[in-house]
Amino acid sequence: MQISHLTELTERLASEGSQALRQELANKLAAMEARLRNTLATQLLTREEFERATLLATAGELAQRVVGRTASAKEAPDARKLLGPLN
C-alpha cells in the first residue's frame, strides 16, 4: 500500500459522515482476524504459515484499534478551543 493510499484513507476516516466507513472497516477487520484465529486453532500449519497467520491476526486486531481511535479522536473536543490561546 502506498503512502498516498494511507493518506486518502486517513482523510476519509476523518471526514464528515465517515461512521459507515469506519464500521465497514471494523467489520471486515474483525472477520479477517476471526478467520485467522480459527485457522490457528483448528489447522496444522507449517512454522511459516503459523507465523504469517499470527502476524496477520495481530495486525487485524491492531488495525481495529486504530479505526476505533480514529472515531473517538474525531468525536473528542478540540483542546485548543477549550483552552484558548496559551500566551
PDB file with SEQRES, HELIX, SHEET and CRYST1 records, atoms N, CA, C and O in Angstrom:
SEQRES   1 A   87  MET GLN ILE SER HIS LEU THR GLU LEU THR GLU ARG LEU          
SEQRES   2 A   87  ALA SER GLU GLY SER GLN ALA LEU ARG GLN GLU LEU ALA          
SEQRES   3 A   87  ASN LYS LEU ALA ALA MET GLU ALA ARG LEU ARG ASN THR          
SEQRES   4 A   87  LEU ALA THR GLN LEU LEU THR ARG GLU GLU PHE GLU ARG          
SEQRES   5 A   87  ALA THR LEU LEU ALA THR ALA GLY GLU LEU ALA GLN ARG          
SEQRES   6 A   87  VAL VAL GLY ARG THR ALA SER ALA LYS GLU ALA PRO ASP          
SEQRES   7 A   87  ALA ARG LYS LEU LEU GLY PRO LEU ASN                          
HELIX    1 AA1 ILE A    3  ALA A   14  1                                  12    
HELIX    2 AA2 GLN A   19  THR A   42  1                                  24    
HELIX    3 AA3 ARG A   47  GLU A   75  1                                  29    
HELIX    4 AA4 ALA A   79  LEU A   83  1                                   5    
CRYST1    1.000    1.000    1.000  90.00  90.00  90.00 P 1           1          
ATOM      1  N   MET A   1       0.851  -1.172   0.000  1.00  0.00           N  
ATOM      2  CA  MET A   1       0.000   0.000   0.000  1.00  0.00           C  
ATOM      3  C   MET A   1       0.897   1.235   0.000  1.00  0.00           C  
ATOM      4  O   MET A   1       1.847   1.330   0.776  1.00  0.00           O  
ATOM      5  N   GLN A   2       0.584   2.159  -0.865  1.00  0.00           N  
ATOM      6  CA  GLN A   2       1.375   3.370  -0.971  1.00  0.00           C  
ATOM      7  C   GLN A   2       0.945   4.385   0.085  1.00  0.00           C  
ATOM      8  O   GLN A   2      -0.183   4.347   0.576  1.00  0.00           O  
ATOM      9  N   ILE A   3       1.854   5.288   0.424  1.00  0.00           N  
ATOM     10  CA  ILE A   3       1.572   6.327   1.404  1.00  0.00           C  
ATOM     11  C   ILE A   3       0.372   7.159   0.973  1.00  0.00           C  
ATOM     12  O   ILE A   3      -0.438   7.548   1.814  1.00  0.00           O  
ATOM     13  N   SER A   4       0.242   7.438  -0.321  1.00  0.00           N  
ATOM     14  CA  SER A   4      -0.891   8.248  -0.794  1.00  0.00           C  
ATOM     15  C   SER A   4      -2.220   7.561  -0.486  1.00  0.00           C  
ATOM     16  O   SER A   4      -3.208   8.235  -0.196  1.00  0.00           O  
ATOM     17  N   HIS A   5      -2.256   6.222  -0.548  1.00  0.00           N  
ATOM     18  CA  HIS A   5      -3.485   5.494  -0.215  1.00  0.00           C  
ATOM     19  C   HIS A   5      -3.798   5.619   1.271  1.00  0.00           C  
ATOM     20  O   HIS A   5      -4.958   5.776   1.652  1.00  0.00           O  
ATOM     21  N   LEU A   6      -2.775   5.551   2.106  1.00  0.00           N  
ATOM     22  CA  LEU A   6      -2.985   5.705   3.545  1.00  0.00           C  
ATOM     23  C   LEU A   6      -3.452   7.112   3.875  1.00  0.00           C  
ATOM     24  O   LEU A   6      -4.322   7.299   4.724  1.00  0.00           O  
ATOM     25  N   THR A   7      -2.875   8.102   3.205  1.00  0.00           N  
ATOM     26  CA  THR A   7      -3.284   9.486   3.427  1.00  0.00           C  
ATOM     27  C   THR A   7      -4.741   9.675   3.028  1.00  0.00           C  
ATOM     28  O   THR A   7      -5.510  10.324   3.738  1.00  0.00           O  
ATOM     29  N   GLU A   8      -5.112   9.102   1.886  1.00  0.00           N  
ATOM     30  CA  GLU A   8      -6.504   9.205   1.423  1.00  0.00           C  
ATOM     31  C   GLU A   8      -7.440   8.528   2.419  1.00  0.00           C  
ATOM     32  O   GLU A   8      -8.490   9.080   2.749  1.00  0.00           O  
ATOM     33  N   LEU A   9      -7.077   7.347   2.900  1.00  0.00           N  
ATOM     34  CA  LEU A   9      -7.905   6.639   3.869  1.00  0.00           C  
ATOM     35  C   LEU A   9      -8.032   7.443   5.157  1.00  0.00           C  
ATOM     36  O   LEU A   9      -9.123   7.540   5.719  1.00  0.00           O  
ATOM     37  N   THR A  10      -6.941   8.016   5.626  1.00  0.00           N  
ATOM     38  CA  THR A  10      -6.968   8.834   6.830  1.00  0.00           C  
ATOM     39  C   THR A  10      -7.918  10.010   6.663  1.00  0.00           C  
ATOM     40  O   THR A  10      -8.694  10.322   7.567  1.00  0.00           O  
ATOM     41  N   GLU A  11      -7.859  10.655   5.517  1.00  0.00           N  
ATOM     42  CA  GLU A  11      -8.756  11.783   5.247  1.00  0.00           C  
ATOM     43  C   GLU A  11     -10.208  11.326   5.201  1.00  0.00           C  
ATOM     44  O   GLU A  11     -11.090  12.000   5.732  1.00  0.00           O  
ATOM     45  N   ARG A  12     -10.456  10.192   4.571  1.00  0.00           N  
ATOM     46  CA  ARG A  12     -11.835   9.675   4.500  1.00  0.00           C  
ATOM     47  C   ARG A  12     -12.353   9.305   5.887  1.00  0.00           C  
ATOM     48  O   ARG A  12     -13.527   9.523   6.182  1.00  0.00           O  
ATOM     49  N   LEU A  13     -11.496   8.749   6.739  1.00  0.00           N  
ATOM     50  CA  LEU A  13     -11.911   8.378   8.090  1.00  0.00           C  
ATOM     51  C   LEU A  13     -12.170   9.613   8.962  1.00  0.00           C  
ATOM     52  O   LEU A  13     -12.957   9.549   9.906  1.00  0.00           O  
ATOM     53  N   ALA A  14     -11.520  10.719   8.651  1.00  0.00           N  
ATOM     54  CA  ALA A  14     -11.682  11.935   9.441  1.00  0.00           C  
ATOM     55  C   ALA A  14     -12.789  12.844   8.907  1.00  0.00           C  
ATOM     56  O   ALA A  14     -13.124  13.843   9.544  1.00  0.00           O  
ATOM     57  N   SER A  15     -13.359  12.515   7.754  1.00  0.00           N  
ATOM     58  CA  SER A  15     -14.352  13.392   7.143  1.00  0.00           C  
ATOM     59  C   SER A  15     -15.722  13.234   7.800  1.00  0.00           C  
ATOM     60  O   SER A  15     -15.968  12.286   8.545  1.00  0.00           O  
ATOM     61  N   GLU A  16     -16.594  14.176   7.508  1.00  0.00           N  
ATOM     62  CA  GLU A  16     -17.967  14.105   7.985  1.00  0.00           C  
ATOM     63  C   GLU A  16     -18.638  12.865   7.398  1.00  0.00           C  
ATOM     64  O   GLU A  16     -18.375  12.505   6.250  1.00  0.00           O  
ATOM     65  N   GLY A  17     -19.483  12.222   8.160  1.00  0.00           N  
ATOM     66  CA  GLY A  17     -20.213  11.060   7.677  1.00  0.00           C  
ATOM     67  C   GLY A  17     -19.363   9.826   7.467  1.00  0.00           C  
ATOM     68  O   GLY A  17     -19.731   8.954   6.681  1.00  0.00           O  
ATOM     69  N   SER A  18     -18.239   9.732   8.147  1.00  0.00           N  
ATOM     70  CA  SER A  18     -17.345   8.594   7.937  1.00  0.00           C  
ATOM     71  C   SER A  18     -17.658   7.415   8.852  1.00  0.00           C  
ATOM     72  O   SER A  18     -16.956   6.405   8.815  1.00  0.00           O  
ATOM     73  N   GLN A  19     -18.683   7.528   9.657  1.00  0.00           N  
ATOM     74  CA  GLN A  19     -19.022   6.449  10.590  1.00  0.00           C  
ATOM     75  C   GLN A  19     -19.291   5.136   9.854  1.00  0.00           C  
ATOM     76  O   GLN A  19     -18.875   4.073  10.315  1.00  0.00           O  
ATOM     77  N   ALA A  20     -19.984   5.201   8.712  1.00  0.00           N  
ATOM     78  CA  ALA A  20     -20.283   3.977   7.950  1.00  0.00           C  
ATOM     79  C   ALA A  20     -18.998   3.323   7.445  1.00  0.00           C  
ATOM     80  O   ALA A  20     -18.875   2.098   7.474  1.00  0.00           O  
ATOM     81  N   LEU A  21     -18.046   4.127   6.985  1.00  0.00           N  
ATOM     82  CA  LEU A  21     -16.760   3.595   6.525  1.00  0.00           C  
ATOM     83  C   LEU A  21     -16.006   2.946   7.675  1.00  0.00           C  
ATOM     84  O   LEU A  21     -15.465   1.851   7.526  1.00  0.00           O  
ATOM     85  N   ARG A  22     -15.966   3.623   8.832  1.00  0.00           N  
ATOM     86  CA  ARG A  22     -15.278   3.052   9.997  1.00  0.00           C  
ATOM     87  C   ARG A  22     -15.923   1.726  10.405  1.00  0.00           C  
ATOM     88  O   ARG A  22     -15.223   0.767  10.731  1.00  0.00           O  
ATOM     89  N   GLN A  23     -17.247   1.673  10.385  1.00  0.00           N  
ATOM     90  CA  GLN A  23     -17.946   0.445  10.768  1.00  0.00           C  
ATOM     91  C   GLN A  23     -17.664  -0.673   9.775  1.00  0.00           C  
ATOM     92  O   GLN A  23     -17.441  -1.816  10.173  1.00  0.00           O  
ATOM     93  N   GLU A  24     -17.671  -0.348   8.482  1.00  0.00           N  
ATOM     94  CA  GLU A  24     -17.376  -1.347   7.451  1.00  0.00           C  
ATOM     95  C   GLU A  24     -15.963  -1.897   7.616  1.00  0.00           C  
ATOM     96  O   GLU A  24     -15.751  -3.108   7.556  1.00  0.00           O  
ATOM     97  N   LEU A  25     -14.998  -1.003   7.825  1.00  0.00           N  
ATOM     98  CA  LEU A  25     -13.614  -1.446   8.034  1.00  0.00           C  
ATOM     99  C   LEU A  25     -13.485  -2.294   9.285  1.00  0.00           C  
ATOM    100  O   LEU A  25     -12.823  -3.332   9.270  1.00  0.00           O  
ATOM    101  N   ALA A  26     -14.111  -1.860  10.366  1.00  0.00           N  
ATOM    102  CA  ALA A  26     -14.040  -2.615  11.622  1.00  0.00           C  
ATOM    103  C   ALA A  26     -14.630  -4.007  11.442  1.00  0.00           C  
ATOM    104  O   ALA A  26     -14.073  -4.984  11.941  1.00  0.00           O  
ATOM    105  N   ASN A  27     -15.750  -4.107  10.735  1.00  0.00           N  
ATOM    106  CA  ASN A  27     -16.376  -5.411  10.500  1.00  0.00           C  
ATOM    107  C   ASN A  27     -15.472  -6.325   9.670  1.00  0.00           C  
ATOM    108  O   ASN A  27     -15.314  -7.504   9.988  1.00  0.00           O  
ATOM    109  N   LYS A  28     -14.883  -5.778   8.608  1.00  0.00           N  
ATOM    110  CA  LYS A  28     -14.001  -6.586   7.757  1.00  0.00           C  
ATOM    111  C   LYS A  28     -12.758  -7.028   8.517  1.00  0.00           C  
ATOM    112  O   LYS A  28     -12.319  -8.171   8.387  1.00  0.00           O  
ATOM    113  N   LEU A  29     -12.198  -6.134   9.301  1.00  0.00           N  
ATOM    114  CA  LEU A  29     -11.005  -6.480  10.074  1.00  0.00           C  
ATOM    115  C   LEU A  29     -11.321  -7.531  11.131  1.00  0.00           C  
ATOM    116  O   LEU A  29     -10.532  -8.451  11.344  1.00  0.00           O  
ATOM    117  N   ALA A  30     -12.466  -7.402  11.795  1.00  0.00           N  
ATOM    118  CA  ALA A  30     -12.859  -8.378  12.811  1.00  0.00           C  
ATOM    119  C   ALA A  30     -13.084  -9.756  12.172  1.00  0.00           C  
ATOM    120  O   ALA A  30     -12.691 -10.776  12.738  1.00  0.00           O  
ATOM    121  N   ALA A  31     -13.711  -9.779  11.004  1.00  0.00           N  
ATOM    122  CA  ALA A  31     -13.939 -11.053  10.314  1.00  0.00           C  
ATOM    123  C   ALA A  31     -12.615 -11.688   9.894  1.00  0.00           C  
ATOM    124  O   ALA A  31     -12.433 -12.897  10.031  1.00  0.00           O  
ATOM    125  N   MET A  32     -11.696 -10.875   9.386  1.00  0.00           N  
ATOM    126  CA  MET A  32     -10.388 -11.383   8.982  1.00  0.00           C  
ATOM    127  C   MET A  32      -9.651 -11.964  10.190  1.00  0.00           C  
ATOM    128  O   MET A  32      -9.104 -13.064  10.125  1.00  0.00           O  
ATOM    129  N   GLU A  33      -9.645 -11.215  11.285  1.00  0.00           N  
ATOM    130  CA  GLU A  33      -8.956 -11.692  12.489  1.00  0.00           C  
ATOM    131  C   GLU A  33      -9.579 -12.999  12.981  1.00  0.00           C  
ATOM    132  O   GLU A  33      -8.859 -13.930  13.343  1.00  0.00           O  
ATOM    133  N   ALA A  34     -10.916 -13.074  12.997  1.00  0.00           N  
ATOM    134  CA  ALA A  34     -11.593 -14.279  13.470  1.00  0.00           C  
ATOM    135  C   ALA A  34     -11.255 -15.488  12.592  1.00  0.00           C  
ATOM    136  O   ALA A  34     -11.014 -16.581  13.103  1.00  0.00           O  
ATOM    137  N   ARG A  35     -11.237 -15.286  11.267  1.00  0.00           N  
ATOM    138  CA  ARG A  35     -10.879 -16.393  10.363  1.00  0.00           C  
ATOM    139  C   ARG A  35      -9.461 -16.878  10.639  1.00  0.00           C  
ATOM    140  O   ARG A  35      -9.207 -18.081  10.701  1.00  0.00           O  
ATOM    141  N   LEU A  36      -8.541 -15.930  10.804  1.00  0.00           N  
ATOM    142  CA  LEU A  36      -7.144 -16.310  11.036  1.00  0.00           C  
ATOM    143  C   LEU A  36      -6.973 -17.006  12.380  1.00  0.00           C  
ATOM    144  O   LEU A  36      -6.247 -17.996  12.477  1.00  0.00           O  
ATOM    145  N   ARG A  37      -7.631 -16.499  13.413  1.00  0.00           N  
ATOM    146  CA  ARG A  37      -7.509 -17.138  14.735  1.00  0.00           C  
ATOM    147  C   ARG A  37      -8.137 -18.533  14.717  1.00  0.00           C  
ATOM    148  O   ARG A  37      -7.645 -19.448  15.379  1.00  0.00           O  
ATOM    149  N   ASN A  38      -9.225 -18.692  13.959  1.00  0.00           N  
ATOM    150  CA  ASN A  38      -9.832 -20.013  13.810  1.00  0.00           C  
ATOM    151  C   ASN A  38      -8.866 -20.954  13.098  1.00  0.00           C  
ATOM    152  O   ASN A  38      -8.719 -22.113  13.488  1.00  0.00           O  
ATOM    153  N   THR A  39      -8.218 -20.461  12.069  1.00  0.00           N  
ATOM    154  CA  THR A  39      -7.222 -21.269  11.358  1.00  0.00           C  
ATOM    155  C   THR A  39      -6.107 -21.691  12.309  1.00  0.00           C  
ATOM    156  O   THR A  39      -5.682 -22.847  12.304  1.00  0.00           O  
ATOM    157  N   LEU A  40      -5.643 -20.762  13.113  1.00  0.00           N  
ATOM    158  CA  LEU A  40      -4.577 -21.070  14.074  1.00  0.00           C  
ATOM    159  C   LEU A  40      -5.020 -22.137  15.073  1.00  0.00           C  
ATOM    160  O   LEU A  40      -4.225 -22.982  15.483  1.00  0.00           O  
ATOM    161  N   ALA A  41      -6.289 -22.091  15.456  1.00  0.00           N  
ATOM    162  CA  ALA A  41      -6.787 -23.012  16.477  1.00  0.00           C  
ATOM    163  C   ALA A  41      -7.164 -24.382  15.927  1.00  0.00           C  
ATOM    164  O   ALA A  41      -7.172 -25.362  16.671  1.00  0.00           O  
ATOM    165  N   THR A  42      -7.473 -24.464  14.646  1.00  0.00           N  
ATOM    166  CA  THR A  42      -8.055 -25.710  14.143  1.00  0.00           C  
ATOM    167  C   THR A  42      -7.227 -26.442  13.097  1.00  0.00           C  
ATOM    168  O   THR A  42      -7.544 -27.582  12.760  1.00  0.00           O  
ATOM    169  N   GLN A  43      -6.187 -25.826  12.579  1.00  0.00           N  
ATOM    170  CA  GLN A  43      -5.435 -26.459  11.496  1.00  0.00           C  
ATOM    171  C   GLN A  43      -3.964 -26.639  11.872  1.00  0.00           C  
ATOM    172  O   GLN A  43      -3.389 -25.841  12.611  1.00  0.00           O  
ATOM    173  N   LEU A  44      -3.388 -27.688  11.352  1.00  0.00           N  
ATOM    174  CA  LEU A  44      -1.947 -27.880  11.479  1.00  0.00           C  
ATOM    175  C   LEU A  44      -1.266 -27.023  10.420  1.00  0.00           C  
ATOM    176  O   LEU A  44      -1.550 -27.148   9.229  1.00  0.00           O  
ATOM    177  N   LEU A  45      -0.386 -26.172  10.855  1.00  0.00           N  
ATOM    178  CA  LEU A  45       0.288 -25.251   9.948  1.00  0.00           C  
ATOM    179  C   LEU A  45       1.792 -25.448  10.021  1.00  0.00           C  
ATOM    180  O   LEU A  45       2.329 -25.867  11.047  1.00  0.00           O  
ATOM    181  N   THR A  46       2.454 -25.145   8.932  1.00  0.00           N  
ATOM    182  CA  THR A  46       3.915 -25.119   8.986  1.00  0.00           C  
ATOM    183  C   THR A  46       4.329 -23.935   9.855  1.00  0.00           C  
ATOM    184  O   THR A  46       3.513 -23.070  10.173  1.00  0.00           O  
ATOM    185  N   ARG A  47       5.576 -23.908  10.227  1.00  0.00           N  
ATOM    186  CA  ARG A  47       6.066 -22.794  11.044  1.00  0.00           C  
ATOM    187  C   ARG A  47       5.841 -21.461  10.328  1.00  0.00           C  
ATOM    188  O   ARG A  47       5.410 -20.488  10.947  1.00  0.00           O  
ATOM    189  N   GLU A  48       6.129 -21.417   9.046  1.00  0.00           N  
ATOM    190  CA  GLU A  48       5.970 -20.179   8.276  1.00  0.00           C  
ATOM    191  C   GLU A  48       4.503 -19.766   8.197  1.00  0.00           C  
ATOM    192  O   GLU A  48       4.180 -18.588   8.351  1.00  0.00           O  
ATOM    193  N   GLU A  49       3.616 -20.730   7.959  1.00  0.00           N  
ATOM    194  CA  GLU A  49       2.182 -20.431   7.901  1.00  0.00           C  
ATOM    195  C   GLU A  49       1.672 -19.939   9.261  1.00  0.00           C  
ATOM    196  O   GLU A  49       0.878 -19.001   9.337  1.00  0.00           O  
ATOM    197  N   PHE A  50       2.139 -20.585  10.326  1.00  0.00           N  
ATOM    198  CA  PHE A  50       1.740 -20.175  11.674  1.00  0.00           C  
ATOM    199  C   PHE A  50       2.190 -18.746  11.958  1.00  0.00           C  
ATOM    200  O   PHE A  50       1.410 -17.930  12.450  1.00  0.00           O  
ATOM    201  N   GLU A  51       3.439 -18.448  11.649  1.00  0.00           N  
ATOM    202  CA  GLU A  51       3.955 -17.094  11.892  1.00  0.00           C  
ATOM    203  C   GLU A  51       3.195 -16.058  11.069  1.00  0.00           C  
ATOM    204  O   GLU A  51       2.853 -14.988  11.573  1.00  0.00           O  
ATOM    205  N   ARG A  52       2.934 -16.375   9.815  1.00  0.00           N  
ATOM    206  CA  ARG A  52       2.208 -15.450   8.937  1.00  0.00           C  
ATOM    207  C   ARG A  52       0.787 -15.215   9.455  1.00  0.00           C  
ATOM    208  O   ARG A  52       0.333 -14.072   9.526  1.00  0.00           O  
ATOM    209  N   ALA A  53       0.094 -16.278   9.812  1.00  0.00           N  
ATOM    210  CA  ALA A  53      -1.279 -16.144  10.308  1.00  0.00           C  
ATOM    211  C   ALA A  53      -1.318 -15.376  11.623  1.00  0.00           C  
ATOM    212  O   ALA A  53      -2.212 -14.559  11.842  1.00  0.00           O  
ATOM    213  N   THR A  54      -0.350 -15.637  12.498  1.00  0.00           N  
ATOM    214  CA  THR A  54      -0.284 -14.917  13.771  1.00  0.00           C  
ATOM    215  C   THR A  54      -0.045 -13.428  13.542  1.00  0.00           C  
ATOM    216  O   THR A  54      -0.708 -12.585  14.147  1.00  0.00           O  
ATOM    217  N   LEU A  55       0.904 -13.109  12.667  1.00  0.00           N  
ATOM    218  CA  LEU A  55       1.185 -11.700  12.376  1.00  0.00           C  
ATOM    219  C   LEU A  55      -0.015 -11.000  11.745  1.00  0.00           C  
ATOM    220  O   LEU A  55      -0.327  -9.864  12.102  1.00  0.00           O  
ATOM    221  N   LEU A  56      -0.684 -11.662  10.818  1.00  0.00           N  
ATOM    222  CA  LEU A  56      -1.847 -11.057  10.169  1.00  0.00           C  
ATOM    223  C   LEU A  56      -3.010 -10.880  11.147  1.00  0.00           C  
ATOM    224  O   LEU A  56      -3.696  -9.859  11.113  1.00  0.00           O  
ATOM    225  N   ALA A  57      -3.235 -11.861  12.013  1.00  0.00           N  
ATOM    226  CA  ALA A  57      -4.307 -11.741  13.005  1.00  0.00           C  
ATOM    227  C   ALA A  57      -4.020 -10.593  13.965  1.00  0.00           C  
ATOM    228  O   ALA A  57      -4.921  -9.825  14.303  1.00  0.00           O  
ATOM    229  N   THR A  58      -2.780 -10.473  14.401  1.00  0.00           N  
ATOM    230  CA  THR A  58      -2.397  -9.373  15.283  1.00  0.00           C  
ATOM    231  C   THR A  58      -2.527  -8.030  14.575  1.00  0.00           C  
ATOM    232  O   THR A  58      -2.981  -7.052  15.169  1.00  0.00           O  
ATOM    233  N   ALA A  59      -2.129  -7.981  13.304  1.00  0.00           N  
ATOM    234  CA  ALA A  59      -2.276  -6.744  12.528  1.00  0.00           C  
ATOM    235  C   ALA A  59      -3.747  -6.368  12.392  1.00  0.00           C  
ATOM    236  O   ALA A  59      -4.093  -5.189  12.469  1.00  0.00           O  
ATOM    237  N   GLY A  60      -4.612  -7.352  12.192  1.00  0.00           N  
ATOM    238  CA  GLY A  60      -6.045  -7.077  12.115  1.00  0.00           C  
ATOM    239  C   GLY A  60      -6.588  -6.524  13.418  1.00  0.00           C  
ATOM    240  O   GLY A  60      -7.394  -5.594  13.422  1.00  0.00           O  
ATOM    241  N   GLU A  61      -6.142  -7.100  14.520  1.00  0.00           N  
ATOM    242  CA  GLU A  61      -6.565  -6.623  15.840  1.00  0.00           C  
ATOM    243  C   GLU A  61      -6.116  -5.179  16.061  1.00  0.00           C  
ATOM    244  O   GLU A  61      -6.897  -4.341  16.513  1.00  0.00           O  
ATOM    245  N   LEU A  62      -4.862  -4.897  15.743  1.00  0.00           N  
ATOM    246  CA  LEU A  62      -4.338  -3.540  15.933  1.00  0.00           C  
ATOM    247  C   LEU A  62      -5.007  -2.543  14.993  1.00  0.00           C  
ATOM    248  O   LEU A  62      -5.260  -1.402  15.378  1.00  0.00           O  
ATOM    249  N   ALA A  63      -5.292  -2.963  13.776  1.00  0.00           N  
ATOM    250  CA  ALA A  63      -5.973  -2.078  12.830  1.00  0.00           C  
ATOM    251  C   ALA A  63      -7.370  -1.730  13.330  1.00  0.00           C  
ATOM    252  O   ALA A  63      -7.835  -0.607  13.131  1.00  0.00           O  
ATOM    253  N   GLN A  64      -8.043  -2.676  13.975  1.00  0.00           N  
ATOM    254  CA  GLN A  64      -9.358  -2.388  14.547  1.00  0.00           C  
ATOM    255  C   GLN A  64      -9.250  -1.308  15.620  1.00  0.00           C  
ATOM    256  O   GLN A  64     -10.110  -0.432  15.712  1.00  0.00           O  
ATOM    257  N   ARG A  65      -8.210  -1.369  16.417  1.00  0.00           N  
ATOM    258  CA  ARG A  65      -7.994  -0.342  17.448  1.00  0.00           C  
ATOM    259  C   ARG A  65      -7.761   1.025  16.819  1.00  0.00           C  
ATOM    260  O   ARG A  65      -8.281   2.032  17.300  1.00  0.00           O  
ATOM    261  N   VAL A  66      -6.982   1.057  15.747  1.00  0.00           N  
ATOM    262  CA  VAL A  66      -6.700   2.326  15.069  1.00  0.00           C  
ATOM    263  C   VAL A  66      -7.988   2.918  14.500  1.00  0.00           C  
ATOM    264  O   VAL A  66      -8.244   4.114  14.643  1.00  0.00           O  
ATOM    265  N   VAL A  67      -8.788   2.083  13.860  1.00  0.00           N  
ATOM    266  CA  VAL A  67     -10.054   2.559  13.300  1.00  0.00           C  
ATOM    267  C   VAL A  67     -10.951   3.079  14.425  1.00  0.00           C  
ATOM    268  O   VAL A  67     -11.602   4.112  14.267  1.00  0.00           O  
ATOM    269  N   GLY A  68     -10.991   2.383  15.542  1.00  0.00           N  
ATOM    270  CA  GLY A  68     -11.783   2.840  16.688  1.00  0.00           C  
ATOM    271  C   GLY A  68     -11.271   4.131  17.272  1.00  0.00           C  
ATOM    272  O   GLY A  68     -12.060   4.988  17.670  1.00  0.00           O  
ATOM    273  N   ARG A  69      -9.963   4.287  17.332  1.00  0.00           N  
ATOM    274  CA  ARG A  69      -9.384   5.533  17.860  1.00  0.00           C  
ATOM    275  C   ARG A  69      -9.636   6.700  16.924  1.00  0.00           C  
ATOM    276  O   ARG A  69      -9.793   7.835  17.377  1.00  0.00           O  
ATOM    277  N   THR A  70      -9.678   6.436  15.625  1.00  0.00           N  
ATOM    278  CA  THR A  70      -9.995   7.493  14.672  1.00  0.00           C  
ATOM    279  C   THR A  70     -11.375   8.044  14.972  1.00  0.00           C  
ATOM    280  O   THR A  70     -11.598   9.253  14.912  1.00  0.00           O  
ATOM    281  N   ALA A  71     -12.302   7.150  15.294  1.00  0.00           N  
ATOM    282  CA  ALA A  71     -13.663   7.582  15.603  1.00  0.00           C  
ATOM    283  C   ALA A  71     -13.690   8.383  16.894  1.00  0.00           C  
ATOM    284  O   ALA A  71     -14.316   9.442  16.947  1.00  0.00           O  
ATOM    285  N   SER A  72     -13.025   7.899  17.934  1.00  0.00           N  
ATOM    286  CA  SER A  72     -13.074   8.597  19.215  1.00  0.00           C  
ATOM    287  C   SER A  72     -12.289   9.898  19.169  1.00  0.00           C  
ATOM    288  O   SER A  72     -12.667  10.863  19.833  1.00  0.00           O  
ATOM    289  N   ALA A  73     -11.206   9.951  18.403  1.00  0.00           N  
ATOM    290  CA  ALA A  73     -10.444  11.196  18.287  1.00  0.00           C  
ATOM    291  C   ALA A  73     -11.263  12.249  17.543  1.00  0.00           C  
ATOM    292  O   ALA A  73     -11.186  13.435  17.864  1.00  0.00           O  
ATOM    293  N   LYS A  74     -12.038  11.827  16.566  1.00  0.00           N  
ATOM    294  CA  LYS A  74     -12.861  12.750  15.800  1.00  0.00           C  
ATOM    295  C   LYS A  74     -13.955  13.345  16.682  1.00  0.00           C  
ATOM    296  O   LYS A  74     -14.314  14.513  16.533  1.00  0.00           O  
ATOM    297  N   GLU A  75     -14.475  12.546  17.588  1.00  0.00           N  
ATOM    298  CA  GLU A  75     -15.577  12.991  18.432  1.00  0.00           C  
ATOM    299  C   GLU A  75     -15.093  13.756  19.665  1.00  0.00           C  
ATOM    300  O   GLU A  75     -15.890  14.425  20.323  1.00  0.00           O  
ATOM    301  N   ALA A  76     -13.821  13.668  19.982  1.00  0.00           N  
ATOM    302  CA  ALA A  76     -13.285  14.356  21.155  1.00  0.00           C  
ATOM    303  C   ALA A  76     -13.236  15.860  20.902  1.00  0.00           C  
ATOM    304  O   ALA A  76     -12.986  16.290  19.776  1.00  0.00           O  
ATOM    305  N   PRO A  77     -13.471  16.658  21.934  1.00  0.00           N  
ATOM    306  CA  PRO A  77     -13.408  18.100  21.746  1.00  0.00           C  
ATOM    307  C   PRO A  77     -11.985  18.555  21.438  1.00  0.00           C  
ATOM    308  O   PRO A  77     -11.012  17.943  21.879  1.00  0.00           O  
ATOM    309  N   ASP A  78     -11.885  19.613  20.691  1.00  0.00           N  
ATOM    310  CA  ASP A  78     -10.586  20.175  20.336  1.00  0.00           C  
ATOM    311  C   ASP A  78     -10.046  20.941  21.544  1.00  0.00           C  
ATOM    312  O   ASP A  78     -10.641  21.927  21.979  1.00  0.00           O  
ATOM    313  N   ALA A  79      -8.919  20.480  22.079  1.00  0.00           N  
ATOM    314  CA  ALA A  79      -8.341  21.104  23.275  1.00  0.00           C  
ATOM    315  C   ALA A  79      -8.004  22.566  23.040  1.00  0.00           C  
ATOM    316  O   ALA A  79      -8.088  23.371  23.966  1.00  0.00           O  
ATOM    317  N   ARG A  80      -7.624  22.925  21.819  1.00  0.00           N  
ATOM    318  CA  ARG A  80      -7.288  24.322  21.534  1.00  0.00           C  
ATOM    319  C   ARG A  80      -8.503  25.214  21.725  1.00  0.00           C  
ATOM    320  O   ARG A  80      -8.368  26.350  22.179  1.00  0.00           O  
ATOM    321  N   LYS A  81      -9.672  24.723  21.388  1.00  0.00           N  
ATOM    322  CA  LYS A  81     -10.888  25.512  21.576  1.00  0.00           C  
ATOM    323  C   LYS A  81     -11.253  25.610  23.050  1.00  0.00           C  
ATOM    324  O   LYS A  81     -11.753  26.640  23.501  1.00  0.00           O  
ATOM    325  N   LEU A  82     -11.003  24.539  23.802  1.00  0.00           N  
ATOM    326  CA  LEU A  82     -11.349  24.533  25.211  1.00  0.00           C  
ATOM    327  C   LEU A  82     -10.407  25.416  26.032  1.00  0.00           C  
ATOM    328  O   LEU A  82     -10.849  26.098  26.957  1.00  0.00           O  
ATOM    329  N   LEU A  83      -9.114  25.408  25.701  1.00  0.00           N  
ATOM    330  CA  LEU A  83      -8.125  26.131  26.496  1.00  0.00           C  
ATOM    331  C   LEU A  83      -7.908  27.567  26.029  1.00  0.00           C  
ATOM    332  O   LEU A  83      -7.473  28.414  26.808  1.00  0.00           O  
ATOM    333  N   GLY A  84      -8.204  27.837  24.787  1.00  0.00           N  
ATOM    334  CA  GLY A  84      -7.956  29.172  24.254  1.00  0.00           C  
ATOM    335  C   GLY A  84      -6.469  29.366  24.025  1.00  0.00           C  
ATOM    336  O   GLY A  84      -5.693  28.415  24.110  1.00  0.00           O  
ATOM    337  N   PRO A  85      -6.067  30.609  23.734  1.00  0.00           N  
ATOM    338  CA  PRO A  85      -4.652  30.871  23.486  1.00  0.00           C  
ATOM    339  C   PRO A  85      -3.818  30.627  24.740  1.00  0.00           C  
ATOM    340  O   PRO A  85      -4.249  30.904  25.860  1.00  0.00           O  
ATOM    341  N   LEU A  86      -2.616  30.103  24.525  1.00  0.00           N  
ATOM    342  CA  LEU A  86      -1.727  29.779  25.639  1.00  0.00           C  
ATOM    343  C   LEU A  86      -0.697  30.872  25.905  1.00  0.00           C  
ATOM    344  O   LEU A  86       0.252  30.633  26.651  1.00  0.00           O  
ATOM    345  N   ASN A  87      -0.844  32.040  25.337  1.00  0.00           N  
ATOM    346  CA  ASN A  87       0.135  33.115  25.548  1.00  0.00           C  
ATOM    347  C   ASN A  87      -0.173  33.845  26.823  1.00  0.00           C  
ATOM    348  O   ASN A  87       0.534  34.786  27.183  1.00  0.00           O  
TER     349      ASN A  87                                                      
END                                                                             
